[in-house]
Amino acid sequence: MPQKYLFQFAQSHNEFRLPEIYSIAELHGFEFTLSPNPDDRDHTRPFMIIELEKEEHARLLARRCILIKSVYEFYAQGSTYEEVHAANRQNEYLWKKYVPDTSFRFLVSGYNHKIPQARQREVIESFSYMAFLGEINMKTPDIMIACFEEYTDRRGTTRVKHEGDGQFRQVYFGRLLEEGSARQLISKFDVKKRTFYGNTSMESEISLLMANQTLASPGKLIYDPFMGTGSMAYPTAHFGAFVYGSDIDGRQMRGKEETPGILRAAAQYGVASRIMDLCTFDLTHNPWRCGELFDAIVTDPPYGVRAGAKRLGRKRELSEAQKKLCEEHRLKPRPDDQPYIPPTKPYELSHLAYLLKPGGRLVEYEEVDIYTMLCDGMEVIANSLQDFGSWGRRLVTIKKTTSEKYPPPSFEPITSSSINHIPAHKDFREKYFQGFNKQKSGDGASIEL
């Protein structure tokens, strides 16, 4: 029989919550139902009621979802305590078994508000009809009963102490089922504690969310085509997947020591055996000659402010003098201690459906509109915005919905039409530093930068 559960979320990356839950539910092969009431599934609020078939499913979500703080067996909710008590009495069959001899703790907490201790006691005493006979144990109880009062956000306003107490938006009541254990991984994979990282290394919380979107699990093979310093590889490998990485610049992966930096950091997390290999090549001229290799592709493409997206090639044709210097270099190459760093130019992320197995996922963290970059057989199943004010980045999950076989890349010469193509991320860097302001044109009309 389906049962309702109360989920308490961390107040960060609100738009990422439901896509993460859908992904973990798909990974473990179960479904869930959201409340038909829009207020009960509002992702900006800290609580959400979800209906599941089994208690174990709620526990699986708590153990894997990064944004879940805790899960409670749902007993009641209401805009007044009269509504809460009435609903709780109707659900007596859920908590009656704990009455005789179960030690317990009763928690009263407020969101966006601190409840006075005297009123906390009043709230606890109002549930006296439950008549628990077990021992009160504040440290190691058998069960913890919790009552949450949700208040509207009043930050930025001046208030006297405890002003507005009791003027809550909603009250939730239930029994603690499991604390969210996955959030501890944010500290474990903290970039500041890592032995190898760069100035564009992805923060641990986002990289863990992306790993969940790939459905990473033991036996899967996942590819990062923009490996960099490996921020996506470590959490993905932590969840049991094997990782293959590549980058256009091998220095980012190697570092300056004899052992490649990515392998040193992977060893720090105990996942070095799951890093299959690291290669240096241009993704748009890659060595793959057969498709359907990977269960997922996860990447943080170098769009944006600190690092622009690059591919091998030159932005402009060489002058005659430069061509003469290149010819001299071919005849008299540099010594071995001066490695050649190939020139690069901007490019737009190529279609990766060829490399994915049917049903595989492409998970990207983008600053651009991904819909302008889709190809046939790929469907966007999640698109969540991290808002930075005048700009933002999107965690995009794309699923390969076709089983059609794609031919290997031909690497045909670039045509003039492709040279004139304007990528979706064009001028993002300039727009960012100019604050996305509008400038006046010569005729007085405003133009968007």
C-alpha positions as CSV (number, residue, x, y, z in Angstrom):
1,M,0.0,0.0,0.0
2,P,1.5,3.4,-1.0
3,Q,2.6,5.5,2.0
4,K,3.3,9.3,2.3
5,Y,6.6,10.5,3.4
6,L,7.7,14.0,4.5
7,F,11.0,15.1,2.9
8,Q,13.1,17.9,4.4
9,F,15.5,19.5,1.9
10,A,18.6,21.6,2.2
11,Q,18.0,25.1,1.0
12,S,20.4,25.1,-1.9
13,H,20.0,24.5,-5.6
14,N,16.2,24.3,-5.2
15,E,15.5,23.6,-8.9
16,F,17.8,20.6,-8.8
17,R,15.7,18.7,-6.2
18,L,13.1,16.9,-8.3
19,P,15.4,16.0,-11.2
20,E,17.7,14.3,-8.7
21,I,14.8,12.4,-7.1
22,Y,13.6,11.3,-10.5
23,S,17.1,10.1,-11.4
24,I,17.7,8.1,-8.2
25,A,14.2,6.6,-8.5
26,E,15.0,5.5,-12.1
27,L,18.3,4.1,-10.9
28,H,16.7,1.9,-8.3
29,G,13.6,1.0,-10.5
30,F,10.7,2.5,-8.5
31,E,8.2,5.3,-9.0
32,F,6.8,7.9,-6.8
33,T,3.8,10.3,-6.7
34,L,3.8,14.0,-5.9
35,S,0.9,15.7,-4.1
36,P,-1.7,17.1,-6.4
37,N,-1.6,20.3,-4.4
38,P,0.9,22.7,-6.1
39,D,1.9,24.2,-2.7
40,D,3.0,20.7,-1.5
41,R,5.5,20.3,-4.4
42,D,6.8,23.9,-4.5
43,H,10.6,23.5,-4.9
44,T,11.3,26.8,-3.1
45,R,9.9,25.5,0.2
46,P,11.9,23.3,2.5
47,F,9.3,20.4,2.8
48,M,7.7,18.2,0.3
49,I,5.3,15.2,0.7
50,I,6.0,12.3,-1.6
51,E,4.1,9.0,-1.9
52,L,6.1,5.8,-2.2
53,E,5.3,2.1,-2.4
54,K,7.8,1.0,0.2
55,E,9.6,2.5,3.2
56,E,12.9,1.2,1.7
57,H,12.4,3.5,-1.3
58,A,12.4,6.5,1.0
59,R,15.5,5.2,2.7
60,L,17.3,4.8,-0.7
61,L,16.5,8.4,-1.6
62,A,17.8,9.6,1.8
63,R,21.1,7.7,1.3
64,R,21.8,8.8,-2.3
65,C,20.2,12.2,-2.9
66,I,22.6,15.1,-2.1
67,L,19.8,17.7,-1.4
68,I,17.8,15.6,1.1
69,K,18.4,16.5,4.8
70,S,16.0,13.9,6.3
71,V,12.9,11.8,5.6
72,Y,9.9,11.4,8.0
73,E,7.0,9.0,8.0
74,F,4.2,11.5,7.4
75,Y,1.5,11.7,10.0
76,A,-0.3,15.1,9.5
77,Q,-0.1,18.6,8.2
78,G,-2.3,21.7,8.4
79,S,-2.5,25.4,8.5
80,T,-3.7,25.2,12.2
81,Y,-2.9,22.8,15.0
82,E,-6.6,21.8,15.0
83,E,-6.2,20.5,11.5
84,V,-3.0,18.8,12.4
85,H,-4.5,17.0,15.4
86,A,-7.6,15.9,13.5
87,A,-5.4,14.4,10.7
88,N,-3.1,12.8,13.2
89,R,-6.0,11.1,15.0
90,Q,-7.1,9.7,11.6
91,N,-3.6,8.2,11.1
92,E,-3.5,6.6,14.5
93,Y,-2.8,3.2,12.9
94,L,0.7,4.5,11.9
95,W,1.9,5.5,15.4
96,K,-0.2,3.3,17.7
97,K,2.4,0.5,17.7
98,Y,4.9,2.8,19.4
99,V,2.7,3.7,22.4
100,P,3.4,0.8,24.9
101,D,7.2,0.6,25.4
102,T,9.1,2.6,22.8
103,S,11.6,5.3,24.0
104,F,11.1,8.6,22.2
105,R,12.1,12.2,21.7
106,F,9.8,15.0,20.7
107,L,11.2,17.8,18.5
108,V,9.5,21.1,17.8
109,S,11.3,23.3,15.2
110,G,10.6,26.3,13.1
111,Y,11.7,27.2,9.6
112,N,12.5,31.0,9.2
113,H,11.6,31.4,12.9
114,K,12.8,30.5,16.3
115,I,10.0,29.2,18.5
116,P,10.1,30.2,22.2
117,Q,10.8,27.4,24.6
118,A,7.6,27.9,26.5
119,R,5.5,27.5,23.3
120,Q,7.5,24.5,22.3
121,R,6.4,22.9,25.5
122,E,2.8,23.9,24.8
123,V,3.0,22.2,21.3
124,I,4.4,19.0,22.8
125,E,1.7,18.9,25.5
126,S,-1.0,19.4,22.8
127,F,-0.1,15.9,21.5
128,S,-0.7,14.3,24.9
129,Y,-3.6,12.2,23.5
130,M,-1.0,10.0,21.8
131,A,-0.2,8.8,25.3
132,F,3.3,7.3,24.7
133,L,4.3,5.2,27.7
134,G,7.9,4.6,26.8
135,E,10.9,6.4,28.2
136,I,11.8,9.9,27.2
137,N,15.3,9.7,25.8
138,M,16.9,12.8,24.3
139,K,20.2,11.2,23.1
140,T,19.5,7.7,21.8
141,P,15.7,7.3,21.4
142,D,14.1,4.4,19.5
143,I,12.0,7.0,17.6
144,M,12.0,10.7,17.1
145,I,8.7,12.5,16.6
146,A,9.0,15.9,14.9
147,C,6.7,18.9,14.5
148,F,7.8,21.6,12.0
149,E,6.3,25.1,11.7
150,E,7.0,26.8,8.4
151,Y,7.1,30.6,8.3
152,T,7.4,32.9,5.3
153,D,10.8,34.4,4.7
154,R,11.1,37.7,6.4
155,R,14.8,38.4,6.0
156,G,15.6,42.1,5.6
157,T,12.8,43.3,7.9
158,T,13.3,44.6,11.4
159,R,11.4,42.7,14.1
160,V,11.3,42.4,17.8
161,K,12.2,39.1,19.5
162,H,9.7,36.3,18.7
163,E,7.5,38.7,16.7
164,G,5.0,36.8,14.5
165,D,5.3,33.7,16.7
166,G,2.5,31.3,15.8
167,Q,1.7,33.0,12.5
168,F,3.1,30.0,10.5
169,R,2.3,29.1,7.0
170,Q,2.0,25.3,7.5
171,V,2.7,22.7,10.2
172,Y,4.1,19.2,9.4
173,F,4.2,16.3,11.8
174,G,5.8,12.9,11.5
175,R,8.3,10.3,12.7
176,L,12.0,10.5,11.6
177,L,12.8,7.6,9.2
178,E,16.3,8.4,8.2
179,E,18.8,11.3,8.1
180,G,20.1,12.2,4.7
181,S,23.6,10.6,4.7
182,A,24.7,11.7,1.2
183,R,25.2,15.3,2.1
184,Q,28.3,14.3,4.1
185,L,29.9,13.7,0.7
186,I,30.0,17.4,0.1
187,S,32.6,17.8,2.7
188,K,34.5,14.7,1.7
189,F,34.9,15.9,-1.9
190,D,35.5,19.6,-0.9
191,V,38.0,21.1,-3.5
192,K,39.9,22.8,-0.7
193,K,40.8,19.4,0.8
194,R,41.8,17.8,-2.5
195,T,45.4,17.1,-3.3
196,F,45.1,18.2,-6.9
197,Y,42.8,20.9,-8.3
198,G,42.8,24.0,-10.6
199,N,41.2,27.4,-10.6
200,T,38.2,26.1,-12.6
201,S,37.6,22.9,-10.5
202,M,33.9,22.3,-10.0
203,E,32.5,22.7,-6.4
204,S,31.8,19.3,-4.8
205,E,28.0,19.8,-4.4
206,I,27.4,20.4,-8.1
207,S,29.7,17.6,-9.1
208,L,27.8,15.2,-6.8
209,L,24.5,16.3,-8.3
210,M,25.8,15.7,-11.8
211,A,27.1,12.2,-10.8
212,N,23.6,11.4,-9.6
213,Q,22.1,12.6,-12.9
214,T,24.3,10.1,-14.8
215,L,22.8,7.3,-12.8
216,A,26.3,6.3,-11.8
217,S,26.5,2.8,-10.3
218,P,28.8,-0.3,-10.2
219,G,29.6,-1.7,-13.7
220,K,28.8,1.5,-15.7
221,L,31.2,3.2,-17.9
222,I,31.1,7.0,-17.9
223,Y,33.1,9.4,-20.0
224,D,34.2,13.0,-19.3
225,P,35.4,14.7,-22.5
226,F,36.6,17.8,-20.7
227,M,38.3,16.1,-17.8
228,G,40.4,19.0,-16.6
229,T,41.4,18.3,-13.0
230,G,38.8,15.5,-12.6
231,S,36.0,17.1,-10.5
232,M,33.4,15.0,-12.2
233,A,35.4,11.8,-12.1
234,Y,35.8,11.4,-8.3
235,P,32.1,11.4,-7.2
236,T,31.1,9.3,-10.3
237,A,33.7,6.7,-9.4
238,H,32.7,6.9,-5.7
239,F,29.3,5.6,-6.7
240,G,30.9,2.6,-8.4
241,A,31.2,3.6,-12.1
242,F,34.3,3.3,-14.2
243,V,35.5,6.6,-15.6
244,Y,37.4,7.5,-18.8
245,G,38.6,11.0,-19.3
246,S,40.1,13.2,-22.0
247,D,41.1,16.8,-22.5
248,I,42.5,18.9,-25.2
249,D,45.3,20.0,-22.8
250,G,47.0,17.1,-21.1
251,R,48.7,19.5,-18.6
252,Q,45.4,20.0,-16.8
253,M,45.2,16.3,-16.1
254,R,48.8,15.6,-15.4
255,G,49.9,18.5,-13.1
256,K,53.6,18.9,-12.4
257,E,54.5,15.8,-10.5
258,E,55.5,12.4,-11.9
259,T,52.2,10.7,-11.0
260,P,49.3,12.4,-12.9
261,G,47.4,14.7,-10.6
262,I,44.0,13.1,-11.3
263,L,45.3,9.7,-10.2
264,R,46.8,11.2,-7.0
265,A,43.4,12.8,-6.1
266,A,41.6,9.6,-7.1
267,A,43.8,7.7,-4.7
268,Q,43.0,10.2,-2.0
269,Y,39.3,9.1,-2.4
270,G,40.1,5.4,-2.8
271,V,38.8,5.3,-6.4
272,A,42.1,5.2,-8.4
273,S,41.3,1.7,-9.7
274,R,38.1,3.0,-11.3
275,I,39.9,5.6,-13.5
276,M,40.3,3.6,-16.6
277,D,42.5,5.9,-18.6
278,L,43.3,9.6,-19.5
279,C,44.0,10.7,-23.0
280,T,44.8,14.0,-24.7
281,F,42.9,14.9,-27.9
282,D,40.5,17.3,-29.5
283,L,37.0,16.1,-28.9
284,T,35.9,17.2,-32.4
285,H,38.7,15.1,-33.9
286,N,38.5,12.2,-31.5
287,P,39.8,8.6,-32.0
288,W,36.5,6.8,-31.4
289,R,35.6,4.6,-34.3
290,C,32.7,2.7,-32.9
291,G,29.7,4.0,-31.0
292,E,27.5,3.1,-28.1
293,L,30.5,2.8,-25.8
294,F,29.4,4.7,-22.7
295,D,26.4,4.6,-20.3
296,A,26.7,8.3,-19.7
297,I,28.8,11.3,-20.6
298,V,29.2,13.9,-17.8
299,T,31.1,17.2,-18.4
300,D,31.6,20.8,-17.4
301,P,32.4,22.3,-20.8
302,P,34.8,25.2,-20.6
303,Y,32.3,27.9,-21.6
304,G,32.3,31.2,-19.8
305,V,34.4,33.6,-18.0
306,R,37.6,31.8,-16.8
307,A,38.0,29.4,-19.7
308,G,36.6,29.5,-23.2
309,A,35.7,26.4,-25.2
310,K,38.4,25.4,-27.5
311,R,39.2,23.1,-30.4
312,L,42.4,22.5,-32.4
313,G,42.9,25.1,-35.1
314,R,43.7,28.8,-35.6
315,K,41.2,31.7,-35.4
316,R,42.8,33.4,-38.4
317,E,44.9,32.3,-41.3
318,L,48.6,32.7,-40.9
319,S,50.5,35.5,-42.6
320,E,53.2,34.7,-45.1
321,A,55.9,35.5,-42.5
322,Q,54.2,33.1,-40.0
323,K,53.9,30.4,-42.5
324,K,57.7,30.7,-43.2
325,L,58.4,30.4,-39.4
326,C,56.2,27.2,-39.3
327,E,58.2,25.7,-42.2
328,E,61.5,26.5,-40.4
329,H,60.1,24.8,-37.3
330,R,59.3,21.6,-39.3
331,L,62.9,21.5,-40.5
332,K,64.4,22.4,-37.1
333,P,61.9,21.2,-34.4
334,R,62.2,22.3,-30.8
335,P,64.2,20.3,-28.3
336,D,62.3,17.6,-26.3
337,D,62.3,19.8,-23.2
338,Q,60.1,22.4,-24.9
339,P,56.8,20.6,-25.8
340,Y,54.7,22.0,-28.5
341,I,51.3,23.3,-27.4
342,P,48.9,23.3,-30.3
343,P,46.9,26.5,-31.1
344,T,43.2,26.4,-30.3
345,K,40.1,28.3,-31.4
346,P,36.5,28.5,-30.1
347,Y,34.0,25.8,-30.9
348,E,30.5,24.5,-29.9
349,L,30.2,21.2,-28.2
350,S,29.6,18.5,-30.8
351,H,26.8,16.0,-30.8
352,L,27.7,13.1,-28.6
353,A,24.8,10.7,-29.3
354,Y,27.2,8.6,-31.3
355,L,29.1,7.6,-28.2
356,L,26.1,6.8,-25.9
357,K,24.4,3.6,-25.5
358,P,20.6,3.7,-26.1
359,G,19.0,5.2,-23.0
360,G,22.4,6.7,-22.0
361,R,22.6,10.2,-20.6
362,L,24.6,13.3,-21.4
363,V,24.9,15.5,-18.3
364,E,26.3,19.0,-18.8
365,Y,26.7,22.2,-16.8
366,E,26.1,25.0,-19.2
367,E,25.7,28.8,-19.6
368,V,23.9,28.5,-22.9
369,D,20.5,27.4,-24.2
370,I,21.0,23.7,-24.7
371,Y,18.0,23.5,-27.1
372,T,20.0,25.2,-29.8
373,M,22.5,22.3,-29.6
374,L,20.3,19.3,-29.7
375,C,20.4,16.6,-32.4
376,D,18.0,13.9,-33.5
377,G,17.5,11.1,-31.0
378,M,18.3,13.2,-27.9
379,E,15.7,14.5,-25.5
380,V,16.1,17.0,-22.6
381,I,14.7,15.3,-19.5
382,A,16.0,17.9,-16.9
383,N,17.0,21.5,-17.2
384,S,17.7,23.3,-13.9
385,L,18.9,26.8,-13.4
386,Q,21.5,28.0,-10.9
387,D,20.7,31.7,-10.8
388,F,23.5,34.2,-10.3
389,G,21.4,37.3,-10.9
390,S,22.2,38.8,-14.3
391,W,23.3,35.4,-15.5
392,G,23.1,31.7,-14.6
393,R,24.3,28.2,-15.4
394,R,22.1,25.2,-16.2
395,L,22.5,21.6,-15.2
396,V,21.1,19.9,-18.2
397,T,20.4,16.2,-18.6
398,I,19.8,14.8,-22.1
399,K,18.7,11.2,-22.7
400,K,19.4,9.2,-25.9
401,T,16.0,8.0,-27.0
402,T,16.9,6.3,-30.2
403,S,18.5,3.0,-30.9
404,E,19.6,4.1,-34.4
405,K,23.2,3.3,-35.3
406,Y,25.2,6.4,-36.0
407,P,28.2,6.3,-38.4
408,P,31.7,7.2,-37.2
409,P,32.8,10.8,-37.6
410,S,34.2,11.6,-41.1
411,F,36.2,14.7,-40.1
412,E,35.5,16.3,-43.4
413,P,37.1,19.7,-44.2
414,I,35.4,22.7,-42.7
415,T,33.2,24.5,-45.1
416,S,32.7,28.3,-45.3
417,S,29.2,27.9,-43.9
418,S,30.5,26.2,-40.8
419,I,33.2,28.9,-40.4
420,N,30.5,31.6,-40.4
421,H,28.3,29.7,-37.8
422,I,27.9,31.7,-34.6
423,P,28.0,29.4,-31.5
424,A,25.4,29.7,-28.8
425,H,28.0,31.0,-26.3
426,K,29.4,33.8,-28.5
427,D,30.4,36.9,-26.6
428,F,29.4,35.4,-23.2
429,R,32.7,36.4,-21.7
430,E,32.3,40.1,-22.8
431,K,28.7,40.2,-21.7
432,Y,29.6,38.9,-18.3
433,F,32.3,41.6,-17.6
434,Q,30.0,44.3,-19.0
435,G,27.2,43.2,-16.6
436,F,24.8,42.3,-19.4
437,N,24.0,46.0,-19.8
438,K,22.3,47.5,-22.8
439,Q,24.2,50.1,-24.9
440,K,22.7,52.8,-27.0
441,S,23.2,52.6,-30.7
442,G,24.0,55.5,-33.0
443,D,20.3,56.2,-33.6
444,G,19.4,56.1,-29.9
445,A,18.0,52.6,-29.9
446,S,19.2,50.2,-27.3
447,I,21.0,47.0,-28.3
448,E,21.6,44.0,-26.1
449,L,25.2,43.1,-25.5
